[in-house]
Amino acid sequence: MTITQLPSSAQCRLWQVDLDATPAPQAVASLSEAEWERARRFVFRRDRNRFVAAHAALRETLSAQCGIPASLLEFDNGAFGKPTLVEHAQLRFNLSHSQSVALIAVCDEAEVGVDVELLRPMPDAAALAASYFTEAERHALAQLEPSARDRAFLACWTRKEACLKATGMGLSVDTRSFDVGVVPDSREVKITSADGVVRLALSSFHDVQGALCAVARVLICEEAVVVQRLPAVESETYA
Ligand SMILES: CC(C)(COP(=O)(O)OP(=O)(O)OC[C@H]1O[C@@H](n2cnc3c(N)ncnc32)[C@H](O)[C@@H]1OP(=O)(O)O)[C@@H](O)C(=O)NCCC(=O)NCCS
């Protein structure tokens, strides 16, 4: 596994991981028994190796950030499964993987979500958009030349996922209730649900393998809807 730091985005530190490069034995040995248990459930060796590489890279990256040895890091999962660090819980992070690529985002004191999808043909894009995108997003997709639609669809998808992963609520939030757009711009997103309101800074970027990537950071949360109660973050504007 090869870990490469990317330029920061939405005030989050970012790393890209090549999951098909063999990890160092020391990095592999840092995984917990629970992670090995999950790794063993993969049917195909390649998927198992990629999972191991992603989690070894996550441990190595977080270890470098907080100074705790990689094998001693302990994780806790929130109500909807979002992992946090037990110690150094103020160091927020998120992981995403798509085939041979993983992304790790780290942020101090604010919840972060990240998503990566390799650019590929999306024959079921229209059906997925009908289920998950807002009317404005579906309309914007339909206006595009067919050759541009896969990229725009995956841009929108990764942007939604990054926002959902930042809140930690996953698909308990209606993905059709907030607009992120199909253009990879930077913007502020507001999610309103029965549990409260969350505002996020959202940015898209492309990594070196041409994957579509998005990162979202919680700016302000008006209710305890996030994985863990956030420290009081002053409202800020996002350009
Ligand atoms: C599980 C979910 C958090 C992300 O799933 P995903 O996109 O398939 O997977 P990713 O590779 O991006 O992220 C997985 C990682 O996110 C982290 N994660 C798990 N639950 C999480 C949660 N509730 N919130 C944030 N991060 C979470 C974990 O580190 C996980 O890695 P691991 O499985 O190796 O431990 C969730 O959003 C989901 O189920 N999505 C389904 C896809 C979908 O329908 N999206 C609609 C978009 S419009």
The ligand as a Tripos MOL2 file, in Angstrom:
@<TRIPOS>MOLECULE
LIG
   48    50     1     0     0
SMALL
NO_CHARGES

@<TRIPOS>ATOM
      1 C1        -21.9860    2.7760    4.7950 C.3       1 LIG1
      2 C2        -21.9260    4.1490    4.2190 C.3       1 LIG1
      3 C3        -21.4360    5.0780    5.3190 C.3       1 LIG1
      4 C4        -20.8900    4.3010    3.0910 C.3       1 LIG1
      5 O1        -20.7770    3.2150    2.3250 O.3       1 LIG1
      6 P1        -19.9190    3.1060    0.9940 P.3       1 LIG1
      7 O2        -20.0110    4.3420    0.1660 O.co2     1 LIG1
      8 O3        -20.3690    1.8550    0.3860 O.co2     1 LIG1
      9 O4        -18.4140    2.8890    1.4740 O.3       1 LIG1
     10 P2        -17.1390    3.8300    1.6230 P.3       1 LIG1
     11 O5        -15.9990    3.0300    1.1260 O.co2     1 LIG1
     12 O6        -17.2780    5.1960    1.0620 O.co2     1 LIG1
     13 O7        -17.0160    4.0130    3.2100 O.3       1 LIG1
     14 C5        -16.8680    2.9240    4.0540 C.3       1 LIG1
     15 C6        -16.1680    3.4150    5.3140 C.3       1 LIG1
     16 O8        -16.9080    4.4720    5.9250 O.3       1 LIG1
     17 C7        -16.8110    4.3540    7.3440 C.3       1 LIG1
     18 N1        -18.1950    4.3030    7.8500 N.ar      1 LIG1
     19 C8        -18.9670    3.2410    8.1980 C.ar      1 LIG1
     20 N2        -20.1870    3.6740    8.6150 N.ar      1 LIG1
     21 C9        -20.1740    5.0080    8.5290 C.ar      1 LIG1
     22 C10       -21.1430    6.0350    8.8130 C.ar      1 LIG1
     23 N3        -22.3670    5.7720    9.2920 N.pl3     1 LIG1
     24 N4        -20.7940    7.3150    8.5860 N.ar      1 LIG1
     25 C11       -19.5780    7.6310    8.1230 C.ar      1 LIG1
     26 N5        -18.6110    6.7120    7.8290 N.ar      1 LIG1
     27 C12       -18.9140    5.4300    8.0250 C.ar      1 LIG1
     28 C13       -15.9950    3.1120    7.6530 C.3       1 LIG1
     29 O9        -14.6590    3.5250    7.9060 O.3       1 LIG1
     30 C14       -16.0770    2.3240    6.3700 C.3       1 LIG1
     31 O10       -14.9030    1.5790    6.1090 O.3       1 LIG1
     32 P3        -14.8310    0.0090    6.4430 P.3       1 LIG1
     33 O11       -16.1030   -0.6090    5.9450 O.co2     1 LIG1
     34 O12       -13.6210   -0.4440    5.7240 O.co2     1 LIG1
     35 O13       -14.7080   -0.0540    7.9230 O.co2     1 LIG1
     36 C15       -23.3520    4.6140    3.8110 C.3       1 LIG1
     37 O14       -23.3710    5.9520    3.4100 O.3       1 LIG1
     38 C16       -24.0600    3.7200    2.8230 C.2       1 LIG1
     39 O15       -24.6070    2.7120    3.1640 O.2       1 LIG1
     40 N6        -24.1180    4.0610    1.5710 N.am      1 LIG1
     41 C17       -24.7720    3.2150    0.5640 C.3       1 LIG1
     42 C18       -24.6740    3.7710   -0.7940 C.3       1 LIG1
     43 C19       -25.8560    4.6780   -1.1780 C.2       1 LIG1
     44 O16       -26.9560    4.2540   -1.3930 O.2       1 LIG1
     45 N7        -25.5740    6.0190   -1.2910 N.am      1 LIG1
     46 C20       -26.5260    6.9930   -1.7460 C.3       1 LIG1
     47 C21       -25.7550    8.1920   -2.2820 C.3       1 LIG1
     48 S1        -26.7640    9.3090   -3.1830 S.3       1 LIG1
@<TRIPOS>BOND
     1     1     2 1
     2     2     3 1
     3     2     4 1
     4     2    36 1
     5     4     5 1
     6     5     6 1
     7     6     7 2
     8     6     8 1
     9     6     9 1
    10     9    10 1
    11    10    11 2
    12    10    12 1
    13    10    13 1
    14    13    14 1
    15    14    15 1
    16    15    16 1
    17    15    30 1
    18    16    17 1
    19    17    18 1
    20    17    28 1
    21    18    19 ar
    22    18    27 ar
    23    19    20 ar
    24    20    21 ar
    25    21    22 ar
    26    21    27 ar
    27    22    23 1
    28    22    24 ar
    29    24    25 ar
    30    25    26 ar
    31    26    27 ar
    32    28    29 1
    33    28    30 1
    34    30    31 1
    35    31    32 1
    36    32    33 2
    37    32    34 1
    38    32    35 1
    39    36    37 1
    40    36    38 1
    41    38    39 2
    42    38    40 1
    43    40    41 1
    44    41    42 1
    45    42    43 1
    46    43    44 2
    47    43    45 1
    48    45    46 1
    49    46    47 1
    50    47    48 1
@<TRIPOS>SUBSTRUCTURE
     1 LIG1         1 GROUP 0 **** ****
